[in-house]
Amino acid sequence: MFCESAVVSMQRVELKHLAMDLRITSCFPVGGSDLLPESSTLQVLNWLDWEETVLRSQVAAQDAAGIKQAFEHLQGALGSSSYLVGSSLTLADVVIYSALFPVQVSKLHCR
């Protein structure tokens, strides 16, 4: 469990550093979309910062109230959209999903 957790954490850190690098090149195509659109770079980086400073600690501490607040914050930000920034998948969506994945996995194990 620890090894898997460490690998996921390292991957998130690497993704954040990749995002910073991509800010310079502003090009990371996946399936024809841009995970870090030049016009939305600041918004994506703000979500990456929120994941690192708020969400990650709540998930790691298994803070049910904090995680609930995080979900409410995400629901408010999403509204009727499927994506956190713009109208297509961005690095923000990928990083937030990866941060919340342990919550979903633990929920499945509790059933």
N, CA, C and O atoms as a GROMACS GRO file, in nm:
protein
  444
    1MET      N    1   0.082  -0.120   0.000
    1MET     CA    2   0.000   0.000   0.000
    1MET      C    3   0.086   0.126   0.000
    1MET      O    4   0.062   0.218  -0.077
    2PHE      N    5   0.189   0.129   0.088
    2PHE     CA    6   0.276   0.246   0.095
    2PHE      C    7   0.344   0.271  -0.038
    2PHE      O    8   0.351   0.386  -0.083
    3CYS      N    9   0.396   0.166  -0.102
    3CYS     CA   10   0.465   0.183  -0.229
    3CYS      C   11   0.373   0.240  -0.335
    3CYS      O   12   0.412   0.331  -0.409
    4GLU      N   13   0.250   0.187  -0.344
    4GLU     CA   14   0.155   0.239  -0.441
    4GLU      C   15   0.125   0.385  -0.413
    4GLU      O   16   0.118   0.466  -0.505
    5SER      N   17   0.107   0.419  -0.287
    5SER     CA   18   0.078   0.556  -0.248
    5SER      C   19   0.194   0.648  -0.284
    5SER      O   20   0.173   0.759  -0.333
    6ALA      N   21   0.316   0.602  -0.260
    6ALA     CA   22   0.434   0.682  -0.292
    6ALA      C   23   0.446   0.705  -0.442
    6ALA      O   24   0.483   0.813  -0.486
    7VAL      N   25   0.414   0.601  -0.520
    7VAL     CA   26   0.422   0.614  -0.666
    7VAL      C   27   0.319   0.715  -0.715
    7VAL      O   28   0.350   0.799  -0.799
    8VAL      N   29   0.196   0.708  -0.663
    8VAL     CA   30   0.091   0.801  -0.703
    8VAL      C   31   0.131   0.943  -0.666
    8VAL      O   32   0.113   1.035  -0.745
    9SER      N   33   0.185   0.962  -0.544
    9SER     CA   34   0.229   1.095  -0.502
    9SER      C   35   0.339   1.147  -0.593
    9SER      O   36   0.337   1.264  -0.632
   10MET      N   37   0.433   1.062  -0.626
   10MET     CA   38   0.541   1.103  -0.716
   10MET      C   39   0.486   1.141  -0.853
   10MET      O   40   0.532   1.236  -0.914
   11GLN      N   41   0.387   1.065  -0.900
   11GLN     CA   42   0.329   1.096  -1.030
   11GLN      C   43   0.261   1.232  -1.028
   11GLN      O   44   0.271   1.307  -1.124
   12ARG      N   45   0.191   1.264  -0.919
   12ARG     CA   46   0.126   1.394  -0.908
   12ARG      C   47   0.229   1.506  -0.905
   12ARG      O   48   0.211   1.610  -0.970
   13VAL      N   49   0.336   1.485  -0.830
   13VAL     CA   50   0.442   1.586  -0.824
   13VAL      C   51   0.502   1.605  -0.963
   13VAL      O   52   0.526   1.718  -1.007
   14GLU      N   53   0.527   1.494  -1.032
   14GLU     CA   54   0.582   1.502  -1.167
   14GLU      C   55   0.486   1.574  -1.260
   14GLU      O   56   0.529   1.652  -1.345
   15LEU      N   57   0.356   1.548  -1.247
   15LEU     CA   58   0.257   1.616  -1.332
   15LEU      C   59   0.258   1.766  -1.305
   15LEU      O   60   0.248   1.846  -1.399
   16LYS      N   61   0.270   1.805  -1.179
   16LYS     CA   62   0.270   1.948  -1.147
   16LYS      C   63   0.394   2.014  -1.207
   16LYS      O   64   0.386   2.122  -1.264
   17HIS      N   65   0.510   1.947  -1.194
   17HIS     CA   66   0.631   2.003  -1.253
   17HIS      C   67   0.620   2.007  -1.405
   17HIS      O   68   0.669   2.100  -1.469
   18LEU      N   69   0.557   1.906  -1.460
   18LEU     CA   70   0.534   1.904  -1.604
   18LEU      C   71   0.448   2.022  -1.644
   18LEU      O   72   0.473   2.086  -1.746
   19ALA      N   73   0.346   2.051  -1.564
   19ALA     CA   74   0.259   2.164  -1.594
   19ALA      C   75   0.338   2.294  -1.595
   19ALA      O   76   0.317   2.380  -1.680
   20MET      N   77   0.428   2.308  -1.499
   20MET     CA   78   0.510   2.428  -1.495
   20MET      C   79   0.598   2.437  -1.620
   20MET      O   80   0.613   2.544  -1.678
   21ASP      N   81   0.655   2.324  -1.660
   21ASP     CA   82   0.736   2.322  -1.782
   21ASP      C   83   0.651   2.354  -1.904
   21ASP      O   84   0.695   2.423  -1.995
   22LEU      N   85   0.529   2.302  -1.904
   22LEU     CA   86   0.441   2.322  -2.019
   22LEU      C   87   0.394   2.466  -2.030
   22LEU      O   88   0.356   2.511  -2.138
   23ARG      N   89   0.397   2.537  -1.919
   23ARG     CA   90   0.359   2.678  -1.923
   23ARG      C   91   0.451   2.751  -2.022
   23ARG      O   92   0.409   2.845  -2.089
   24ILE      N   93   0.575   2.705  -2.029
   24ILE     CA   94   0.670   2.767  -2.121
   24ILE      C   95   0.638   2.727  -2.264
   24ILE      O   96   0.632   2.813  -2.352
   25THR      N   97   0.616   2.600  -2.287
   25THR     CA   98   0.592   2.554  -2.424
   25THR      C   99   0.444   2.561  -2.462
   25THR      O  100   0.411   2.570  -2.580
   26SER      N  101   0.356   2.557  -2.361
   26SER     CA  102   0.209   2.558  -2.377
   26SER      C  103   0.160   2.459  -2.482
   26SER      O  104   0.072   2.490  -2.562
   27CYS      N  105   0.217   2.340  -2.480
   27CYS     CA  106   0.175   2.240  -2.577
   27CYS      C  107   0.185   2.101  -2.515
   27CYS      O  108   0.296   2.053  -2.488
   28PHE      N  109   0.071   2.036  -2.493
   28PHE     CA  110   0.070   1.899  -2.442
   28PHE      C  111  -0.052   1.829  -2.501
   28PHE      O  112  -0.151   1.809  -2.431
   29PRO      N  113  -0.045   1.791  -2.629
   29PRO     CA  114  -0.163   1.736  -2.694
   29PRO      C  115  -0.194   1.592  -2.652
   29PRO      O  116  -0.104   1.509  -2.641
   30VAL      N  117  -0.321   1.567  -2.628
   30VAL     CA  118  -0.369   1.431  -2.603
   30VAL      C  119  -0.498   1.418  -2.682
   30VAL      O  120  -0.596   1.487  -2.654
   31GLY      N  121  -0.498   1.331  -2.778
   31GLY     CA  122  -0.618   1.309  -2.858
   31GLY      C  123  -0.671   1.434  -2.925
   31GLY      O  124  -0.792   1.448  -2.943
   32GLY      N  125  -0.582   1.524  -2.963
   32GLY     CA  126  -0.625   1.645  -3.031
   32GLY      C  127  -0.659   1.759  -2.938
   32GLY      O  128  -0.682   1.871  -2.984
   33SER      N  129  -0.663   1.735  -2.807
   33SER     CA  130  -0.691   1.844  -2.714
   33SER      C  131  -0.561   1.889  -2.648
   33SER      O  132  -0.457   1.826  -2.665
   34ASP      N  133  -0.568   1.996  -2.574
   34ASP     CA  134  -0.450   2.052  -2.510
   34ASP      C  135  -0.474   2.048  -2.358
   34ASP      O  136  -0.562   2.115  -2.307
   35LEU      N  137  -0.394   1.969  -2.288
   35LEU     CA  138  -0.412   1.956  -2.144
   35LEU      C  139  -0.374   2.082  -2.068
   35LEU      O  140  -0.414   2.100  -1.952
   36LEU      N  141  -0.300   2.168  -2.129
   36LEU     CA  142  -0.264   2.295  -2.067
   36LEU      C  143  -0.279   2.407  -2.170
   36LEU      O  144  -0.181   2.456  -2.225
   37PRO      N  145  -0.405   2.447  -2.195
   37PRO     CA  146  -0.429   2.549  -2.296
   37PRO      C  147  -0.364   2.681  -2.257
   37PRO      O  148  -0.370   2.723  -2.142
   38GLU      N  149  -0.303   2.745  -2.353
   38GLU     CA  150  -0.235   2.872  -2.327
   38GLU      C  151  -0.330   2.975  -2.268
   38GLU      O  152  -0.292   3.050  -2.178
   39SER      N  153  -0.453   2.978  -2.316
   39SER     CA  154  -0.550   3.078  -2.268
   39SER      C  155  -0.600   3.050  -2.127
   39SER      O  156  -0.657   3.138  -2.063
   40SER      N  157  -0.579   2.928  -2.077
   40SER     CA  158  -0.631   2.890  -1.945
   40SER      C  159  -0.522   2.842  -1.850
   40SER      O  160  -0.552   2.780  -1.748
   41THR      N  161  -0.397   2.868  -1.882
   41THR     CA  162  -0.286   2.818  -1.801
   41THR      C  163  -0.300   2.858  -1.655
   41THR      O  164  -0.280   2.774  -1.567
   42LEU      N  165  -0.332   2.982  -1.628
   42LEU     CA  166  -0.343   3.030  -1.490
   42LEU      C  167  -0.452   2.956  -1.414
   42LEU      O  168  -0.433   2.919  -1.298
   43GLN      N  169  -0.567   2.933  -1.478
   43GLN     CA  170  -0.676   2.859  -1.414
   43GLN      C  171  -0.634   2.716  -1.383
   43GLN      O  172  -0.662   2.665  -1.274
   44VAL      N  173  -0.567   2.650  -1.476
   44VAL     CA  174  -0.521   2.513  -1.454
   44VAL      C  175  -0.422   2.511  -1.338
   44VAL      O  176  -0.433   2.426  -1.249
   45LEU      N  177  -0.326   2.601  -1.338
   45LEU     CA  178  -0.226   2.605  -1.231
   45LEU      C  179  -0.290   2.636  -1.096
   45LEU      O  180  -0.243   2.587  -0.993
   46ASN      N  181  -0.396   2.717  -1.094
   46ASN     CA  182  -0.468   2.742  -0.969
   46ASN      C  183  -0.530   2.614  -0.914
   46ASN      O  184  -0.527   2.590  -0.794
   47TRP      N  185  -0.588   2.531  -1.003
   47TRP     CA  186  -0.643   2.403  -0.959
   47TRP      C  187  -0.534   2.310  -0.909
   47TRP      O  188  -0.554   2.238  -0.811
   48LEU      N  189  -0.418   2.309  -0.975
   48LEU     CA  190  -0.307   2.226  -0.929
   48LEU      C  191  -0.260   2.271  -0.792
   48LEU      O  192  -0.224   2.189  -0.708
   49ASP      N  193  -0.259   2.401  -0.768
   49ASP     CA  194  -0.221   2.454  -0.637
   49ASP      C  195  -0.324   2.414  -0.532
   49ASP      O  196  -0.286   2.375  -0.421
   50TRP      N  197  -0.453   2.422  -0.564
   50TRP     CA  198  -0.559   2.383  -0.471
   50TRP      C  199  -0.547   2.235  -0.436
   50TRP      O  200  -0.564   2.196  -0.320
   51GLU      N  201  -0.518   2.154  -0.535
   51GLU     CA  202  -0.501   2.011  -0.510
   51GLU      C  203  -0.386   1.987  -0.413
   51GLU      O  204  -0.397   1.906  -0.321
   52GLU      N  205  -0.277   2.059  -0.433
   52GLU     CA  206  -0.159   2.039  -0.350
   52GLU      C  207  -0.176   2.095  -0.209
   52GLU      O  208  -0.133   2.032  -0.112
   53THR      N  209  -0.237   2.211  -0.195
   53THR     CA  210  -0.243   2.278  -0.065
   53THR      C  211  -0.367   2.243   0.017
   53THR      O  212  -0.364   2.255   0.139
   54VAL      N  213  -0.474   2.201  -0.047
   54VAL     CA  214  -0.600   2.174   0.025
   54VAL      C  215  -0.640   2.027   0.015
   54VAL      O  216  -0.645   1.956   0.115
   55LEU      N  217  -0.668   1.983  -0.106
   55LEU     CA  218  -0.727   1.851  -0.127
   55LEU      C  219  -0.637   1.738  -0.082
   55LEU      O  220  -0.683   1.645  -0.015
   56ARG      N  221  -0.512   1.743  -0.118
   56ARG     CA  222  -0.419   1.633  -0.087
   56ARG      C  223  -0.412   1.606   0.063
   56ARG      O  224  -0.413   1.490   0.104
   57SER      N  225  -0.406   1.710   0.145
   57SER     CA  226  -0.396   1.690   0.290
   57SER      C  227  -0.526   1.632   0.346
   57SER      O  228  -0.522   1.550   0.438
   58GLN      N  229  -0.640   1.673   0.292
   58GLN     CA  230  -0.768   1.619   0.339
   58GLN      C  231  -0.782   1.471   0.305
   58GLN      O  232  -0.829   1.393   0.386
   59VAL      N  233  -0.740   1.434   0.186
   59VAL     CA  234  -0.747   1.293   0.145
   59VAL      C  235  -0.649   1.210   0.227
   59VAL      O  236  -0.683   1.102   0.274
   60ALA      N  237  -0.528   1.261   0.244
   60ALA     CA  238  -0.426   1.187   0.320
   60ALA      C  239  -0.468   1.166   0.465
   60ALA      O  240  -0.443   1.060   0.523
   61ALA      N  241  -0.533   1.266   0.523
   61ALA     CA  242  -0.578   1.256   0.662
   61ALA      C  243  -0.711   1.181   0.674
   61ALA      O  244  -0.758   1.156   0.785
   62GLN      N  245  -0.770   1.147   0.562
   62GLN     CA  246  -0.902   1.084   0.557
   62GLN      C  247  -1.003   1.168   0.636
   62GLN      O  248  -1.086   1.116   0.711
   63ASP      N  249  -0.994   1.298   0.615
   63ASP     CA  250  -1.079   1.397   0.681
   63ASP      C  251  -1.214   1.402   0.608
   63ASP      O  252  -1.228   1.470   0.507
   64ALA      N  253  -1.313   1.330   0.662
   64ALA     CA  254  -1.443   1.318   0.594
   64ALA      C  255  -1.509   1.454   0.573
   64ALA      O  256  -1.562   1.481   0.465
   65ALA      N  257  -1.506   1.540   0.674
   65ALA     CA  258  -1.567   1.672   0.661
   65ALA      C  259  -1.494   1.757   0.557
   65ALA      O  260  -1.556   1.827   0.478
   66GLY      N  261  -1.362   1.749   0.558
   66GLY     CA  262  -1.283   1.824   0.461
   66GLY      C  263  -1.303   1.774   0.319
   66GLY      O  264  -1.310   1.853   0.225
   67ILE      N  265  -1.312   1.643   0.305
   67ILE     CA  266  -1.336   1.585   0.173
   67ILE      C  267  -1.475   1.624   0.122
   67ILE      O  268  -1.494   1.651   0.004
   68LYS      N  269  -1.572   1.626   0.212
   68LYS     CA  270  -1.707   1.668   0.173
   68LYS      C  271  -1.705   1.814   0.126
   68LYS      O  272  -1.767   1.847   0.025
   69GLN      N  273  -1.632   1.900   0.197
   69GLN     CA  274  -1.620   2.040   0.155
   69GLN      C  275  -1.552   2.050   0.019
   69GLN      O  276  -1.589   2.131  -0.065
   70ALA      N  277  -1.451   1.965  -0.002
   70ALA     CA  278  -1.381   1.965  -0.130
   70ALA      C  279  -1.476   1.927  -0.244
   70ALA      O  280  -1.476   1.990  -0.349
   71PHE      N  281  -1.559   1.824  -0.221
   71PHE     CA  282  -1.657   1.784  -0.322
   71PHE      C  283  -1.757   1.896  -0.349
   71PHE      O  284  -1.795   1.920  -0.463
   72GLU      N  285  -1.800   1.966  -0.245
   72GLU     CA  286  -1.892   2.078  -0.263
   72GLU      C  287  -1.826   2.190  -0.343
   72GLU      O  288  -1.889   2.251  -0.429
   73HIS      N  289  -1.698   2.215  -0.314
   73HIS     CA  290  -1.624   2.317  -0.388
   73HIS      C  291  -1.614   2.278  -0.536
   73HIS      O  292  -1.634   2.361  -0.625
   74LEU      N  293  -1.584   2.151  -0.561
   74LEU     CA  294  -1.573   2.103  -0.699
   74LEU      C  295  -1.708   2.110  -0.771
   74LEU      O  296  -1.715   2.150  -0.887
   75GLN      N  297  -1.815   2.071  -0.702
   75GLN     CA  298  -1.948   2.077  -0.763
   75GLN      C  299  -1.984   2.221  -0.799
   75GLN      O  300  -2.040   2.247  -0.906
   76GLY      N  301  -1.951   2.313  -0.709
   76GLY     CA  302  -1.978   2.454  -0.738
   76GLY      C  303  -1.897   2.504  -0.857
   76GLY      O  304  -1.948   2.580  -0.940
   77ALA      N  305  -1.773   2.462  -0.865
   77ALA     CA  306  -1.687   2.505  -0.976
   77ALA      C  307  -1.730   2.442  -1.108
   77ALA      O  308  -1.724   2.506  -1.214
   78LEU      N  309  -1.773   2.317  -1.101
   78LEU     CA  310  -1.814   2.249  -1.224
   78LEU      C  311  -1.948   2.299  -1.277
   78LEU      O  312  -1.966   2.312  -1.398
   79GLY      N  313  -2.041   2.326  -1.187
   79GLY     CA  314  -2.175   2.364  -1.232
   79GLY      C  315  -2.231   2.255  -1.321
   79GLY      O  316  -2.243   2.140  -1.279
   80SER      N  317  -2.266   2.290  -1.443
   80SER     CA  318  -2.318   2.190  -1.536
   80SER      C  319  -2.210   2.141  -1.634
   80SER      O  320  -2.239   2.065  -1.726
   81SER      N  321  -2.086   2.186  -1.614
   81SER     CA  322  -1.975   2.146  -1.701
   81SER      C  323  -1.919   2.011  -1.660
   81SER      O  324  -1.933   1.969  -1.545
   82SER      N  325  -1.856   1.945  -1.752
   82SER     CA  326  -1.789   1.818  -1.723
   82SER      C  327  -1.641   1.840  -1.690
   82SER      O  328  -1.573   1.748  -1.646
   83TYR      N  329  -1.592   1.963  -1.710
   83TYR     CA  330  -1.450   1.992  -1.694
   83TYR      C  331  -1.430   2.112  -1.602
   83TYR      O  332  -1.512   2.203  -1.599
   84LEU      N  333  -1.320   2.110  -1.529
   84LEU     CA  334  -1.290   2.218  -1.436
   84LEU      C  335  -1.254   2.348  -1.506
   84LEU      O  336  -1.287   2.457  -1.459
   85VAL      N  337  -1.184   2.337  -1.619
   85VAL     CA  338  -1.141   2.456  -1.693
   85VAL      C  339  -1.180   2.438  -1.839
   85VAL      O  340  -1.138   2.343  -1.905
   86GLY      N  341  -1.260   2.528  -1.888
   86GLY     CA  342  -1.296   2.524  -2.030
   86GLY      C  343  -1.391   2.411  -2.064
   86GLY      O  344  -1.464   2.360  -1.979
   87SER      N  345  -1.388   2.373  -2.191
   87SER     CA  346  -1.484   2.273  -2.240
   87SER      C  347  -1.416   2.144  -2.284
   87SER      O  348  -1.473   2.067  -2.361
   88SER      N  349  -1.294   2.121  -2.236
   88SER     CA  350  -1.226   1.996  -2.268
   88SER      C  351  -1.134   1.957  -2.152
   88SER      O  352  -1.106   2.037  -2.063
   89LEU      N  353  -1.088   1.835  -2.156
   89LEU     CA  354  -1.001   1.780  -2.052
   89LEU      C  355  -0.872   1.862  -2.042
   89LEU      O  356  -0.808   1.893  -2.142
   90THR      N  357  -0.836   1.897  -1.917
   90THR     CA  358  -0.709   1.966  -1.892
   90THR      C  359  -0.633   1.891  -1.783
   90THR      O  360  -0.684   1.798  -1.722
   91LEU      N  361  -0.512   1.934  -1.760
   91LEU     CA  362  -0.430   1.876  -1.656
   91LEU      C  363  -0.497   1.890  -1.520
   91LEU      O  364  -0.478   1.805  -1.433
   92ALA      N  365  -0.576   1.994  -1.500
   92ALA     CA  366  -0.648   2.013  -1.374
   92ALA      C  367  -0.742   1.895  -1.348
   92ALA      O  368  -0.745   1.843  -1.237
   93ASP      N  369  -0.816   1.852  -1.447
   93ASP     CA  370  -0.908   1.739  -1.433
   93ASP      C  371  -0.832   1.611  -1.397
   93ASP      O  372  -0.875   1.535  -1.311
   94VAL      N  373  -0.720   1.588  -1.465
   94VAL     CA  374  -0.641   1.467  -1.444
   94VAL      C  375  -0.585   1.464  -1.302
   94VAL      O  376  -0.593   1.361  -1.234
   95VAL      N  377  -0.528   1.575  -1.256
   95VAL     CA  378  -0.466   1.580  -1.124
   95VAL      C  379  -0.571   1.570  -1.013
   95VAL      O  380  -0.550   1.499  -0.915
   96ILE      N  381  -0.683   1.640  -1.027
   96ILE     CA  382  -0.788   1.634  -0.925
   96ILE      C  383  -0.845   1.492  -0.919
   96ILE      O  384  -0.868   1.439  -0.810
   97TYR      N  385  -0.868   1.431  -1.034
   97TYR     CA  386  -0.917   1.293  -1.035
   97TYR      C  387  -0.819   1.200  -0.964
   97TYR      O  388  -0.859   1.117  -0.882
   98SER      N  389  -0.691   1.215  -0.994
   98SER     CA  390  -0.592   1.125  -0.932
   98SER      C  391  -0.586   1.147  -0.782
   98SER      O  392  -0.559   1.053  -0.707
   99ALA      N  393  -0.609   1.269  -0.737
   99ALA     CA  394  -0.610   1.296  -0.592
   99ALA      C  395  -0.731   1.234  -0.525
   99ALA      O  396  -0.723   1.190  -0.410
  100LEU      N  397  -0.844   1.230  -0.595
  100LEU     CA  398  -0.968   1.176  -0.537
  100LEU      C  399  -0.981   1.025  -0.556
  100LEU      O  400  -1.066   0.963  -0.493
  101PHE      N  401  -0.900   0.966  -0.641
  101PHE     CA  402  -0.909   0.823  -0.666
  101PHE      C  403  -0.900   0.739  -0.537
  101PHE      O  404  -0.977   0.645  -0.522
  102PRO      N  405  -0.807   0.770  -0.443
  102PRO     CA  406  -0.803   0.690  -0.318
  102PRO      C  407  -0.933   0.696  -0.238
  102PRO      O  408  -0.967   0.600  -0.169
  103VAL      N  409  -1.004   0.807  -0.248
  103VAL     CA  410  -1.132   0.820  -0.177
  103VAL      C  411  -1.232   0.721  -0.237
  103VAL      O  412  -1.303   0.653  -0.163
  104GLN      N  413  -1.238   0.712  -0.369
  104GLN     CA  414  -1.328   0.618  -0.437
  104GLN      C  415  -1.289   0.474  -0.404
  104GLN      O  416  -1.376   0.391  -0.377
  105VAL      N  417  -1.160   0.444  -0.407
  105VAL     CA  418  -1.113   0.308  -0.378
  105VAL      C  419  -1.148   0.269  -0.236
  105VAL      O  420  -1.196   0.158  -0.213
  106SER      N  421  -1.125   0.358  -0.140
  106SER     CA  422  -1.157   0.326   0.000
  106SER      C  423  -1.306   0.310   0.020
  106SER      O  424  -1.350   0.228   0.101
  107LYS      N  425  -1.386   0.387  -0.054
  107LYS     CA  426  -1.531   0.375  -0.047
  107LYS      C  427  -1.576   0.237  -0.096
  107LYS      O  428  -1.666   0.176  -0.038
  108LEU      N  429  -1.513   0.188  -0.202
  108LEU     CA  430  -1.547   0.055  -0.254
  108LEU      C  431  -1.511  -0.054  -0.157
  108LEU      O  432  -1.584  -0.152  -0.143
  109HIS      N  433  -1.397  -0.038  -0.087
  109HIS     CA  434  -1.354  -0.140   0.010
  109HIS      C  435  -1.439  -0.142   0.136
  109HIS      O  436  -1.440  -0.241   0.209
  110CYS      N  437  -1.509  -0.032   0.162
  110CYS     CA  438  -1.593  -0.023   0.283
  110CYS      C  439  -1.729  -0.088   0.264
  110CYS      O  440  -1.802  -0.107   0.362
  111ARG      N  441  -1.764  -0.121   0.144
  111ARG     CA  442  -1.898  -0.178   0.119
  111ARG      C  443  -1.908  -0.319   0.164
  111ARG      O  444  -2.013  -0.381   0.150
   0.00000   0.00000   0.00000
